[in-house]
Every structure is written in structure tokens, then in C-alpha cells.
Amino acid sequence: MANRIKNWITKISPFRNSPRNHVIDTITIHCVVGQMSAESLCSHFQTANCSCNWAIGFDGRVAEIVKEGDRSWCSSSPANDHRAVTIECASDAFYPYAINANVWKTLPALAFRYGRAALVGPRRGVFVLSEHGQI
């Protein structure tokens, strides 16, 4: 994890595949549809039959849910999840599912650890970033 993120919490979800079958070349950002804390996100992903690599709570705190060497169950696309670092963001529970300033401040430290990335979404409610500007 990049040293720009400090004091994250870890609670590994059982909803994952280990190891992933593709190198990481994509970042998928998804709204969790609820203003949840990092601790609440950890609890949610223990029972929700889905997961992510990282989650950002409403206060900007970060939770590690699935190790980056493993595939999370995030985007409803196993092919995408095998190649992506997936990041769930606390958001409003109603359209347009806005994320607050604390989440926006934390998101670049996670999303851009792999070098330059370009926003190429949204696609079915999922924002996808890729080094090459492709989904």
C-alpha cells in the first residue's frame, strides 16, 4: 500500500477468489450506496456475498477488504474483477449517489498508486480507470 494512506483497517472478506488470474491493469470505483464508516464497510463485506479490494468510509478512512493479490467480487464481472483493483466508496443512498469531500480526498491516493490513470466511465454505474484509457 502506498505510504500516502495511513492507519487503514483490515478485515478480509470471505467473498473472494485467490489468487486473481490476471495482472492488475484496471481500477474500478463503485458506490456502496450508503454513508458507511470504514468499520461498517468491513462488517458489511463479511456477509453481503460481494466484496472489494479497498473501501473508503464517509470520513475518508480506508479499509482493506480483499488483498490485492486476490480477486474481489465487486463489479458483477469476474473478468473485470480479476484484472482490477476495486474500490467501494461510501455514498448517498439515493440518486445521484454522491460521495462527499472526505471520500474524494482519499480516492486519488488509492486509485493513482499504479501511475497515471484516465477516467473512462461510467458504465452501468461503475467508474473504470485504466492506464491505457480503456475498459
Backbone as a chain_set.jsonl record, in Angstrom:
{"seq": "MANRIKNWITKISPFRNSPRNHVIDTITIHCVVGQMSAESLCSHFQTANCSCNWAIGFDGRVAEIVKEGDRSWCSSSPANDHRAVTIECASDAFYPYAINANVWKTLPALAFRYGRAALVGPRRGVFVLSEHGQI", "coords": {"N": [[0.853, -1.181, 0.0], [0.524, 2.206, -0.77], [2.455, 4.775, 0.794], [0.948, 7.015, 1.226], [-1.488, 6.5, 2.315], [-2.511, 6.143, 5.52], [-2.82, 4.271, 8.515], [-4.911, 2.428, 7.821], [-7.622, 0.081, 8.13], [-8.021, -3.477, 8.402], [-10.044, -6.119, 7.371], [-10.575, -9.066, 6.209], [-12.646, -10.213, 3.651], [-14.695, -13.131, 3.186], [-15.601, -13.464, 0.636], [-14.197, -13.895, -2.119], [-11.744, -14.708, -4.659], [-8.823, -16.622, -4.761], [-5.668, -17.107, -6.089], [-5.924, -13.949, -7.949], [-6.448, -14.097, -11.55], [-5.224, -12.537, -13.442], [-3.01, -9.898, -14.35], [-2.917, -6.756, -12.59], [-4.426, -4.145, -14.188], [-6.354, -2.293, -14.271], [-8.591, -0.04, -12.629], [-11.401, -0.115, -10.693], [-14.039, 1.782, -9.632], [-16.634, 2.012, -7.334], [-19.855, 2.843, -6.039], [-21.029, 2.326, -2.783], [-23.575, 2.771, -1.952], [-24.583, 4.012, 0.468], [-23.945, 5.906, 3.372], [-21.463, 4.946, 4.982], [-19.223, 3.963, 7.631], [-15.689, 3.104, 7.729], [-15.389, 0.886, 9.388], [-18.019, -0.134, 9.415], [-18.253, -0.81, 6.726], [-16.38, -2.882, 6.601], [-17.698, -4.817, 8.183], [-20.044, -5.143, 6.661], [-19.077, -6.363, 4.292], [-18.466, -8.885, 5.183], [-20.682, -10.452, 5.097], [-22.236, -9.931, 2.849], [-22.132, -11.243, 0.386], [-20.549, -10.179, -1.571], [-17.687, -8.123, -2.408], [-14.708, -6.061, -2.183], [-11.511, -4.701, -3.086], [-10.567, -2.486, -1.679], [-12.124, -0.155, 0.569], [-13.676, 2.965, 1.113], [-14.638, 4.88, 3.753], [-17.267, 7.188, 4.859], [-15.947, 9.171, 6.232], [-13.504, 9.297, 5.07], [-11.675, 7.411, 5.862], [-9.844, 4.363, 5.314], [-10.444, 0.971, 4.397], [-9.127, -2.264, 4.107], [-10.354, -4.868, 2.291], [-10.187, -7.093, 0.592], [-7.209, -8.65, -0.201], [-4.869, -7.297, -2.564], [-3.713, -9.186, -4.234], [-5.655, -11.01, -4.631], [-8.855, -11.769, -6.169], [-11.593, -9.648, -5.939], [-15.178, -9.605, -5.383], [-16.822, -7.585, -6.945], [-17.738, -5.958, -9.247], [-19.733, -7.251, -10.693], [-18.682, -8.488, -12.851], [-16.685, -11.039, -13.392], [-14.389, -11.195, -15.053], [-13.53, -8.507, -15.196], [-13.096, -8.028, -12.44], [-10.963, -9.739, -11.896], [-8.854, -8.406, -13.091], [-8.804, -5.892, -12.015], [-8.137, -3.443, -9.46], [-10.406, -2.957, -7.017], [-12.513, -0.478, -5.7], [-14.666, 0.472, -3.256], [-16.835, 3.103, -2.489], [-18.176, 5.064, 0.099], [-21.391, 6.465, -0.168], [-24.221, 8.602, -0.941], [-27.476, 7.217, -0.371], [-29.262, 7.48, -2.379], [-30.18, 8.492, -5.716], [-28.198, 11.074, -7.088], [-26.27, 9.317, -5.951], [-24.14, 10.55, -4.526], [-20.751, 11.097, -3.516], [-18.916, 12.228, -0.686], [-16.778, 15.067, 0.255], [-14.676, 14.094, 1.881], [-14.305, 11.451, 1.017], [-13.661, 11.932, -1.671], [-11.195, 13.194, -1.307], [-9.58, 11.125, -0.397], [-9.698, 9.153, -2.355], [-7.932, 9.568, -4.718], [-5.377, 8.852, -3.681], [-5.554, 6.117, -3.402], [-6.433, 5.258, -5.978], [-4.556, 6.184, -7.86], [-2.126, 4.995, -7.412], [-0.965, 3.283, -9.147], [0.24, 4.653, -11.18], [-0.308, 6.984, -13.896], [-3.708, 7.464, -14.633], [-6.781, 7.283, -16.42], [-10.063, 8.513, -16.361], [-12.665, 6.649, -17.527], [-15.319, 5.972, -17.355], [-18.875, 6.669, -16.718], [-20.04, 3.26, -16.557], [-22.703, 1.295, -16.546], [-23.146, 2.223, -13.939], [-20.677, 1.889, -12.763], [-17.525, 3.231, -12.344], [-14.656, 3.093, -14.271], [-11.185, 2.963, -14.299], [-8.279, 3.052, -16.239], [-4.877, 2.449, -17.112], [-4.439, 2.776, -19.799], [-6.582, 4.12, -20.772], [-8.732, 2.539, -21.412], [-11.485, 0.29, -21.06]], "CA": [[0.0, 0.0, 0.0], [1.317, 3.427, -0.842], [2.593, 5.403, 2.104], [0.025, 8.14, 1.341], [-2.624, 6.056, 3.121], [-2.005, 5.755, 6.828], [-3.751, 3.754, 9.514], [-6.1, 1.756, 7.311], [-8.005, -1.109, 8.883], [-8.122, -4.666, 7.549], [-10.901, -7.239, 7.748], [-10.656, -9.754, 4.924], [-13.935, -10.815, 3.332], [-14.634, -14.495, 2.642], [-16.114, -13.437, -0.732], [-13.053, -13.578, -2.974], [-11.04, -15.836, -5.268], [-7.389, -16.482, -4.527], [-5.284, -15.733, -6.412], [-6.528, -13.435, -9.187], [-5.849, -14.776, -12.707], [-4.778, -11.534, -14.408], [-2.267, -8.795, -13.732], [-3.724, -5.57, -12.35], [-4.245, -3.078, -15.176], [-7.582, -1.513, -14.251], [-9.114, 0.358, -11.328], [-12.852, 0.019, -10.752], [-14.578, 2.531, -8.496], [-18.061, 1.716, -7.232], [-20.521, 3.427, -4.864], [-21.624, 1.287, -1.938], [-24.952, 3.218, -1.753], [-24.817, 4.209, 1.885], [-22.891, 6.659, 4.052], [-20.99, 3.989, 5.974], [-17.857, 4.122, 8.116], [-14.78, 2.025, 7.325], [-15.717, -0.289, 10.208], [-19.289, -0.682, 8.92], [-17.969, -1.446, 5.447], [-15.742, -4.171, 6.919], [-18.75, -5.737, 8.626], [-20.934, -5.391, 5.527], [-18.471, -7.283, 3.329], [-18.334, -10.22, 5.765], [-21.926, -11.204, 4.923], [-23.03, -9.395, 1.734], [-21.929, -12.022, -0.838], [-19.796, -9.339, -2.5], [-16.511, -7.584, -1.73], [-13.89, -5.113, -2.933], [-10.161, -4.702, -2.533], [-10.489, -1.375, -0.724], [-13.349, 0.605, 0.79], [-13.453, 4.275, 1.722], [-15.783, 5.286, 4.55], [-17.722, 8.567, 4.691], [-14.982, 10.084, 6.856], [-12.251, 9.218, 4.331], [-10.825, 6.32, 6.338], [-9.731, 3.275, 4.343], [-10.48, -0.408, 4.877], [-8.71, -3.309, 3.177], [-11.372, -5.912, 2.372], [-9.598, -8.238, -0.106], [-5.82, -8.374, -0.605], [-4.778, -7.004, -3.992], [-3.34, -10.389, -4.966], [-6.863, -11.816, -4.795], [-9.967, -11.161, -6.902], [-12.8, -9.306, -5.182], [-16.456, -9.82, -6.062], [-17.3, -6.212, -6.871], [-18.352, -5.261, -10.378], [-20.624, -8.167, -11.423], [-17.937, -9.02, -13.989], [-15.48, -11.726, -12.924], [-13.238, -10.833, -15.883], [-13.064, -7.207, -14.725], [-12.592, -8.117, -11.07], [-9.653, -10.398, -11.9], [-7.81, -7.502, -13.575], [-8.963, -4.568, -11.418], [-8.215, -3.093, -8.056], [-11.764, -2.453, -6.86], [-12.629, 0.462, -4.58], [-16.034, 0.864, -2.91], [-16.87, 4.418, -1.843], [-19.408, 5.448, 0.778], [-22.122, 7.432, -0.984], [-25.622, 8.739, -0.584], [-28.274, 6.036, -0.686], [-30.252, 7.87, -3.375], [-29.616, 9.074, -6.926], [-27.16, 10.508, -7.941], [-25.301, 8.54, -5.171], [-22.99, 11.443, -4.353], [-19.755, 10.84, -2.48], [-18.6, 13.51, -0.066], [-15.417, 15.598, 0.09], [-13.692, 13.225, 2.553], [-14.041, 10.318, 0.126], [-12.948, 12.473, -2.839], [-9.802, 13.493, -0.928], [-8.851, 9.87, -0.203], [-9.743, 8.322, -3.559], [-6.727, 9.59, -5.578], [-4.254, 8.142, -3.068], [-5.73, 4.695, -3.739], [-6.627, 4.996, -7.403], [-3.447, 6.566, -8.724], [-0.884, 4.368, -6.976], [-0.432, 2.497, -10.255], [0.668, 5.554, -12.242], [-1.364, 7.802, -14.477], [-4.93, 6.755, -14.995], [-7.783, 8.126, -17.052], [-11.434, 8.132, -16.064], [-13.33, 6.267, -18.773], [-16.681, 5.545, -17.062], [-19.435, 5.498, -16.05], [-20.603, 2.159, -17.336], [-23.62, 0.567, -15.656], [-22.972, 2.68, -12.571], [-19.329, 1.611, -12.292], [-16.483, 4.019, -12.985], [-13.496, 2.248, -14.513], [-9.984, 3.677, -14.695], [-7.283, 2.172, -16.821], [-3.674, 3.164, -17.528], [-4.459, 2.996, -21.24], [-7.818, 4.774, -21.147], [-9.664, 1.55, -21.932], [-12.143, -0.569, -20.06]], "C": [[0.884, 1.223, 0.0], [1.358, 4.104, 0.513], [1.715, 6.642, 2.257], [-1.208, 7.774, 2.154], [-2.062, 5.541, 4.435], [-3.143, 5.204, 7.678], [-5.026, 3.17, 8.933], [-6.388, 0.553, 8.187], [-8.172, -2.268, 7.904], [-9.1, -5.646, 8.177], [-11.241, -7.95, 6.448], [-12.0, -10.473, 4.779], [-13.748, -12.263, 2.863], [-15.054, -14.547, 1.164], [-15.034, -12.937, -1.683], [-12.574, -14.857, -3.646], [-9.558, -15.589, -5.113], [-6.638, -17.55, -5.297], [-6.083, -15.232, -7.614], [-5.818, -14.071, -10.372], [-5.351, -13.809, -13.781], [-3.968, -10.48, -13.666], [-3.207, -7.604, -13.565], [-3.4, -4.532, -13.417], [-5.447, -2.142, -15.226], [-7.917, -1.154, -12.807], [-10.609, 0.563, -11.5], [-13.333, 0.669, -9.465], [-16.089, 2.349, -8.502], [-18.614, 2.384, -5.984], [-21.227, 2.331, -4.091], [-23.094, 1.587, -1.633], [-25.31, 3.215, -0.266], [-23.656, 4.965, 2.491], [-22.424, 5.826, 5.246], [-19.565, 4.322, 6.393], [-16.993, 2.97, 7.589], [-15.095, 0.747, 8.1], [-17.012, -0.951, 9.74], [-19.109, -1.379, 7.582], [-17.303, -2.803, 5.654], [-16.791, -5.199, 7.322], [-19.668, -6.12, 7.478], [-20.364, -6.458, 4.598], [-18.119, -8.642, 3.92], [-19.546, -11.089, 5.455], [-22.676, -10.879, 3.632], [-22.911, -10.171, 0.428], [-21.336, -11.168, -1.96], [-18.607, -8.78, -1.715], [-15.848, -6.544, -2.616], [-12.469, -5.245, -2.383], [-10.039, -3.66, -1.425], [-11.854, -0.735, -0.587], [-12.975, 1.911, 1.476], [-14.734, 4.672, 2.435], [-16.102, 6.763, 4.354], [-16.759, 9.594, 5.271], [-13.619, 10.053, 6.17], [-11.303, 8.137, 4.808], [-10.928, 5.129, 5.398], [-9.771, 1.924, 5.045], [-10.01, -1.332, 3.751], [-9.66, -4.486, 3.378], [-10.886, -7.203, 1.721], [-8.186, -7.834, -0.512], [-5.74, -8.183, -2.11], [-4.331, -8.199, -4.828], [-4.512, -11.315, -5.241], [-7.932, -11.039, -5.554], [-11.132, -10.89, -5.955], [-14.031, -9.647, -6.01], [-17.197, -8.489, -6.066], [-18.184, -5.785, -8.024], [-19.366, -6.086, -11.16], [-19.986, -8.7, -12.701], [-16.689, -9.711, -13.466], [-14.241, -11.353, -13.737], [-12.665, -9.488, -15.457], [-12.425, -7.327, -13.352], [-11.243, -8.82, -10.988], [-8.536, -9.437, -12.298], [-7.793, -6.16, -12.851], [-8.685, -4.554, -9.925], [-9.571, -2.429, -7.904], [-11.866, -1.628, -5.587], [-14.101, 0.817, -4.407], [-15.97, 2.164, -2.127], [-18.209, 4.629, -1.153], [-20.071, 6.546, -0.044], [-23.527, 7.604, -0.424], [-26.38, 7.497, -1.038], [-29.351, 6.327, -1.733], [-29.531, 8.532, -4.548], [-29.341, 10.553, -6.697], [-26.023, 9.818, -7.17], [-24.001, 9.324, -4.955], [-22.051, 10.931, -3.271], [-19.284, 12.188, -1.964], [-17.123, 13.881, -0.233], [-14.362, 14.721, 0.753], [-13.311, 12.042, 1.671], [-13.249, 10.797, -1.085], [-11.492, 12.771, -2.525], [-8.963, 12.225, -0.819], [-8.71, 9.078, -1.495], [-8.486, 8.398, -4.431], [-5.539, 8.835, -4.996], [-4.34, 6.644, -3.321], [-5.676, 4.475, -5.242], [-5.387, 5.243, -8.241], [-2.095, 6.019, -8.263], [-0.215, 3.61, -8.105], [0.029, 3.373, -11.412], [-0.505, 6.343, -12.772], [-2.544, 6.943, -14.867], [-5.901, 7.761, -15.602], [-9.168, 7.617, -16.706], [-12.156, 7.856, -17.372], [-14.759, 5.774, -18.544], [-17.628, 6.715, -17.174], [-19.976, 4.465, -17.039], [-21.424, 1.321, -16.374], [-23.382, 0.94, -14.195], [-21.598, 2.434, -11.996], [-18.359, 2.499, -13.056], [-15.247, 3.158, -13.103], [-12.333, 3.126, -14.947], [-8.976, 2.681, -15.222], [-6.085, 3.0, -17.247], [-3.738, 3.552, -18.997], [-5.747, 3.661, -21.704], [-8.849, 3.825, -21.734], [-10.31, 0.792, -20.778], [-11.642, -1.982, -20.249]], "O": [[1.892, 1.264, 0.705], [0.406, 4.017, 1.29], [1.729, 7.267, 3.318], [-1.908, 8.665, 2.636], [-1.242, 4.622, 4.461], [-4.29, 5.636, 7.557], [-6.108, 3.382, 9.48], [-5.51, 0.063, 8.898], [-8.432, -2.057, 6.72], [-9.003, -5.966, 9.362], [-12.09, -7.494, 5.682], [-12.425, -11.227, 5.654], [-12.751, -12.581, 2.214], [-14.876, -15.577, 0.513], [-14.955, -11.752, -2.009], [-12.955, -15.957, -3.246], [-9.086, -14.469, -5.312], [-6.927, -18.741, -5.179], [-6.83, -15.993, -8.227], [-4.691, -14.544, -10.224], [-5.085, -14.223, -14.909], [-4.216, -10.207, -12.492], [-4.177, -7.462, -14.31], [-2.258, -4.091, -13.544], [-5.547, -1.298, -16.117], [-7.566, -1.882, -11.879], [-11.036, 1.333, -12.361], [-13.074, 0.183, -8.364], [-16.743, 2.51, -9.532], [-17.916, 2.483, -4.975], [-21.936, 1.507, -4.668], [-23.791, 0.724, -1.099], [-26.215, 2.508, 0.178], [-22.501, 4.695, 2.162], [-22.919, 5.977, 6.363], [-18.795, 4.888, 5.618], [-17.513, 1.983, 7.069], [-15.072, -0.347, 7.535], [-17.099, -2.177, 9.674], [-19.728, -2.411, 7.323], [-17.626, -3.766, 4.959], [-16.764, -6.333, 6.844], [-20.032, -7.287, 7.333], [-21.086, -7.357, 4.165], [-17.53, -9.474, 3.23], [-19.468, -12.315, 5.535], [-23.688, -11.522, 3.354], [-23.539, -9.788, -0.559], [-21.59, -11.407, -3.14], [-18.531, -8.946, -0.497], [-16.37, -6.191, -3.674], [-12.264, -5.84, -1.325], [-9.475, -3.93, -0.364], [-12.655, -0.766, -1.521], [-12.072, 1.954, 2.312], [-15.789, 4.79, 1.812], [-15.317, 7.503, 3.761], [-16.753, 10.751, 4.852], [-12.68, 10.703, 6.629], [-10.233, 7.956, 4.226], [-11.961, 4.909, 4.766], [-9.215, 1.749, 6.129], [-10.434, -1.202, 2.602], [-9.768, -5.034, 4.475], [-11.143, -8.291, 2.237], [-7.996, -6.774, -1.109], [-6.468, -8.838, -2.855], [-4.558, -8.209, -6.038], [-4.387, -12.285, -5.989], [-7.918, -9.808, -5.581], [-11.598, -11.79, -5.257], [-13.927, -9.944, -7.201], [-18.11, -8.291, -5.264], [-19.288, -5.292, -7.795], [-19.819, -5.639, -12.214], [-20.666, -9.295, -13.537], [-15.718, -9.036, -13.125], [-13.156, -11.209, -13.174], [-11.447, -9.338, -15.364], [-11.34, -6.793, -13.118], [-10.453, -8.523, -10.091], [-7.39, -9.624, -11.89], [-6.871, -5.368, -13.046], [-8.96, -5.522, -9.217], [-9.86, -1.445, -8.584], [-11.37, -2.024, -4.532], [-14.714, 1.396, -5.305], [-15.156, 2.313, -1.216], [-19.261, 4.401, -1.751], [-19.401, 7.444, -0.553], [-23.963, 6.853, 0.449], [-25.969, 6.814, -1.975], [-30.247, 5.512, -1.948], [-28.428, 9.06, -4.403], [-30.202, 11.239, -6.145], [-24.909, 9.739, -7.688], [-22.906, 8.808, -5.18], [-22.486, 10.403, -2.248], [-19.254, 13.171, -2.704], [-16.331, 13.116, -0.784], [-13.251, 14.612, 0.234], [-12.14, 11.673, 1.586], [-12.279, 10.154, -1.487], [-10.634, 12.616, -3.394], [-7.768, 12.244, -1.113], [-7.701, 8.403, -1.702], [-8.004, 7.348, -4.856], [-4.768, 8.235, -5.745], [-3.314, 5.974, -3.441], [-4.953, 3.602, -5.721], [-5.188, 4.564, -9.248], [-1.047, 6.517, -8.672], [0.98, 3.322, -8.034], [0.194, 2.874, -12.526], [-1.574, 6.366, -12.164], [-2.386, 5.83, -15.369], [-5.831, 8.955, -15.313], [-9.418, 6.412, -16.754], [-12.249, 8.733, -18.231], [-15.357, 5.209, -19.459], [-17.205, 7.738, -17.711], [-20.313, 4.772, -18.182], [-20.867, 0.697, -15.471], [-23.412, 0.078, -13.317], [-21.367, 2.747, -10.828], [-18.371, 2.515, -14.287], [-14.828, 2.548, -12.119], [-12.474, 3.941, -15.859], [-8.848, 1.579, -14.69], [-6.248, 4.134, -17.697], [-3.148, 4.556, -19.398], [-5.987, 3.759, -22.908], [-9.74, 4.25, -22.469], [-9.754, 0.675, -19.686], [-12.055, -2.886, -19.522]]}, "num_chains": 1, "name": "protein.A"}
